[in-house]
Amino acid sequence: MKVLLVDDEPIMLLTMKRMLSGIEGVELVGSFQQAEEAFTFLCNHDVDLAFFDIQIGSDDGIELARKLRFNHIELDIVFTTSHVDYAIHAYDVYPLDYMVKPISKKRLAQTIERAVSKRQGSSVVSNSPVANRLKVQMLGCFEASSTQQGVVKWISKKSEELFAYLLVNRGGSVAKMHVIEHIFPDMPLKNAEAYLNTAVYQLRKALSIHEFKEIVISGQEKYRLELSHVDVDFIQFEQGVELLANIHHDNEAVAVELEKQMLGELLENRSFAWATPEREGINMLYASYANNLVNWLLACERYPEALQIARRMIARDAFDEETNRLLVHILGAMGDKHALHHHYQRYVEMMQQELNLQPSVTMQQLYREYK
């Protein structure tokens, strides 16, 4: 399969090249940072699959796709972007897929597989010209919606909980007894099995309206979700953190955008007992990532951006000393002594009232250094 890349970010082109080089059957025939150069190449060469950034510098990737669609109906197009809000506008040029940056190698391989399958005439996706995908938001809320039918309406609370439970297992198989233990605790086994069967039926029925009934897979006393056509926000966040382990000038814009995707806690408006360890794990991952990002911005003297993120971190965990030290460091570096004093005094009062503790020696020394 002949593949072409168009993205104005050199680091994105390099990352995509490296990932594509490890996928069998893929031949990278060109990579461009400007839309016009890509258009000229595509008009004169055979290409099977093209990855277009939606915003290519000052050019519009969707407009490039529209120009190509007139004489290149056979070209499969995949849009890549950091902005999920552009998705609905991209679908009128019939893309094969829409991928939100940062992109994992696994996600990329799945898209390549879809393109190959489509050309072999055995695609399992909908025949509709609009690629139907299921989008799931689990950070700050819990909602699922499809491209074609909108919000999924759950038939019962248990079928909704089952869907969430299988999602946090990230496509992995879960033994029936583990599902029963978490979804139907303290219920006699025979009754729990009957309720589980009902919940599975209701889940498939709710998803069938959106043409996603088949993603619920059961067999050999196990259950799982097939996620190749499902976009889950917390999974995308985890993948992004993995790709952005080292923040630098070439990927800092993507890194800042990724932090903004953390809109709240995992399933924070649902009281699922089994979700607590997963929620804590995501919180720890976010704290580590945000801390790394703030330190990078602080080193670059980008104080206002660092301050915004640090305040969001404090709002999530007001007692975390490392985050409070970061905020003191930022305010001190900015020379905002009024805000510095106000925050430190509030931190001292909170520690005394809630925990009956004094700030650590390190925190006290840092404050004295800046005050």
N, C-alpha and C positions, 0 to 999 in steps of 0.2 A: 504494500500500500504506500503510495507516494503522498507525503505529508508536507505541508507548508505552515510556517509560523509568522504571524504579524503582531508585533508588540513593541511599543516605544521604550520599554524598560529593558536594558541590556541584561540585567540579572534574571528577569523572567525568561528571556530567550535562552540564556545559558542553562537555567534550571530545566526548562522544557526539553532542550536538546539532550541533556544528560539522562532525563527520564525516558525519552523516546529511544535513546540508544540501547536501552536494556529491554526493549519490547521487540520480540521476534516478528519479522515480516514487515517492519516499518522502514521506509527509506525517506530520510529528510532531504527534500529537494531544494529547499530554500528557506531563508529566514530574513525578515525585513522589519525595519523600524518606522518605515513610512508607507502610507497607504498607496500612494501613486506608484511607487516602485513595485509593490506587491501586485497591483492591478495589471501593470505592464507584463510582469512575469507570468501571471495566470492567463493572460490573453495569448501567450505564446508557448506555453508548456502544459503538459498533461499533469494534473494534480487530482488526487482522489479525495483528500481531506485537508481542510484549511482551518487553522485555529486563529481567530481574529479577536484581538482585544477590542472592546467596545469603544474605548477612547484611545486613539492612536495619536498621541501628541495633540495637535489642533484638529486632527481629522476624526471622522466618525466611522467606526467599524461597521455599523449597521448600514450606512450609506454605501460603503464599499461593497457590502454583500448585495445590496439592491442593484448596483451597477453590474455585478457579476451574474446575478440570477437571470438576466435577460438572455444571455448566450451560453450560460454554463449551468443548466438545470441539473446536470448529473453531479456537480460538485457538492460534497457534504461539507457543511460549515458548522463549526463549534465556536460559540462566543465565550470568551474568558473576560472576567471583570472583577473588580473589588466591590462593585455596587450592585446588590441583588435587585434594587428597584428598577433597573433597566430591563429586566427580563421580559416583561410583557410587551415592550416595544420591539424586542428582538425577534419575536416569534412570527411576525408577518413576512419574514424572508425565509421561513421554513428551515430553521437550523436543525441539525441532528441533535445538538445538545447545548446546554448552557452551564458553564462551570464557574463557580465563585472562587476567586483566589483567596488564600493560597491553595494550590492544587496538589493533591497527593499522587504518588505513583500508582497506587491501587485504583484511584478514581480515574486517572488518565487511561490506564489499561482497560478499564471497563468501557470507556468511550470508544477506544480503538476497536475493542471486540464488537461493539454495536455497529460500528461502521463496516467492519468486515462482514458481519452477519447480514447486514442490509444488502450489501453488494452480492452476497451469495444467495440472496432470495429467501433467507430463513430468519429474518428479523422477528423478534418476539414483541416488539413495541407496537403501539397502535398504528393503524394505517392512516390516521388523521395527519394532515400536513403540519399540525401543531404538535410538537413533542409534548406528551403529557407526563408531568412529573408530580410527585407528591412532596410537598414542602412541610416539614414539621418544625415547629418552634417549641422548645422546651426550656429555654433560658428566660426566666421572668414570667412565663405563662406556659400553657400547654394547648396547642392548637395545630391541627393538620388541615391542609387544603391542597387541592389538585389544580393544575393549570386550567383544566377544562370545566370543572364542576364547582370550584370554590371550596368552602369550608366543609369538612367532614362532620356529619351529625351522628353522634354516638347513640346506639340503641339502649345501652345500659351503662352504668358506672363501672361495672366489672369488666365489660368488654373494652372500655376506654383504658382502664387500669392495666389490663392484659397487654394492650398495644404499647403503653408506656414501658411496661416491664420488659417486653421483648426488645424494645428499642435500646434500652440501656445496656442490653447484652450485645449491641452493635453487630447484629447479624449472625451471632453465634448461636449454636443449638443449646437449648435448656431442657433438662430432663423434666418429665411431667411431674414427678414428685417434688422437685424444687419449685415449680410453678405453683403447685397446690399449697406448699408450705408458706409461700409468700403472699399469694393472692387470696387463698381461702384458709387462713390459719384457724386452728381450734374447731374445725368442722370435721365430722366423721368422714373417713376416706371415701366411702361409697357416694355420699352426698356431694363431696367436693369434686369427684370425678364427673358427676352429672352436671354440676354447675360450670365446671371448666369446659365441657363439651358445648354447653349452651353459649358460654362467653365466646368461644372460638367461632361458633356459627354466627353469632351477632356481629362479631368483628369483621368476618368475611362479608357479611351482608352489607354492613355500612360502607366497606371499602369497594364493594362491587359496583356501586353507583358511580364511582370514580375510576372504574376499570383497573382496580388494584387488588382485587380479591385474591389473585394468585400469589401475592407476596407473602401470605400467611402459609407457611409450610409446616406440615406435621408428618410424623412417621417414626416408627421404632421408639415409641414412648418419649418423643422429643418434639420441641416446637422452636421455630425460628422465623425471622423476617428476612426476605430477600430485599436488600437495600440498594440494588444497582440503579433503580430509578426513583430513589427516595433521597431527598436532601434534608439532613437533620442538623440543626444549628450547633448543638454541643459537639457532635462528631466533627463537623467542619472546623470548630474552634480547636479541638484537640489536634487535628491534622495540621492546622496552621501553626500552632505552638511548636510542633515537632519540626516543621520546615524553617521556622524562624528562631531556632535555638541560638544562633549567633546574629545579633542585630548589627547592621552596618549602614553606611550611607546609601548603598544601592537598594536596600529593602526596607528602610525606615518608614517610608510612606505606607507600605503594606502592613508593617508592624503596628503602626498607629491605628490604622483602620481595623485591624483584627481585634485590638483591645476594645473598640467601641461595640463589637458584636456581643460582648458580655453584658446583656441587658438586665440580668438579674440572676437569682439562684436557679439551679436546676429544679424544675417542677415545684417552684416555691409556693404556688397556690394550690398544691395538692398535698394531702396529708397521708401519703403512702409511706408506711413504716420502712419498707425495704429500700426506699429511695435515699435514706439518710446517709449511708456510706458513699453512695455515688455522688450525692450533693457535696459532701465534705471533700471528696476527691477532686471534683471540678473546682471547688473553691480554692483548694491548695494549689492546683495547677494555675489558676488565674493569678493568685497572689504571687507566685514565683515568676510568672511571665510579666506581670505588670511591674513588679519590682525591677526586673531586668530592663524593661523598657524605660522606666523612670530614670534609672541610673544612666542609661544611654543618653536620654534627653538632657539630663543634668550635666553630663560631661560635655555635651554640645552647647551648653548654656542656653538651651531652649526652655527657659524657666516657666513661662505661662502654660505650655503644653504639659510639662512635667507636673506642675501644680494641679491642673485639672484631673489628671489621672490619679495622683496621690490623694486628692480629696475623695474621689470615687472609691479608692481602696479603703480610706478611713470610714466612709459611710457603710462599707460592708463589714468591717471589723475594727471598731473604734479602739479596742484594747491592744491591738498588735503593736508592739514596741518598735519593730523594724520599720513599719510604715510611718509611725509617728516621728521616728528619727529622720526619715527621708523628708517628711513635710517640714520639720524644723530646719533641715539642711537647705531645702529649696527656699524657704522664706528668708533664711539668713543670707543666702547667696544673692537673693533679690534685693536685700537691704530693706525689707519691709518689717521694721522692728515692731510696729504696732500690731500687725497680724501675727508676728512671731510670739510676742508676749501674750496676746489673747489666746492663741492656740495652746501654748505651753501651760498657762494657768488653768485652762479648761481641762487639759489632760491630767494635771496634778490633782485637781478636784475630783475628777471621775475615778482615778485610781484610788484615792482615799475613801471616797464614799462607797464605791461598789466593791472594791477588793481589799480595802484597808492596807494599801501598799503605797510606798513612795516610788517615784521614777528611779530607774537604775542609775548607777554612778555614771555610766556612759552617756545616758540621756541628759543628766544634769550638767556634765562637762560640756556637751555639745551646745546646750542652751547658753551657758555662760560664755562660751566662745563667740557666739553671735550677738548676744544682747548688748 
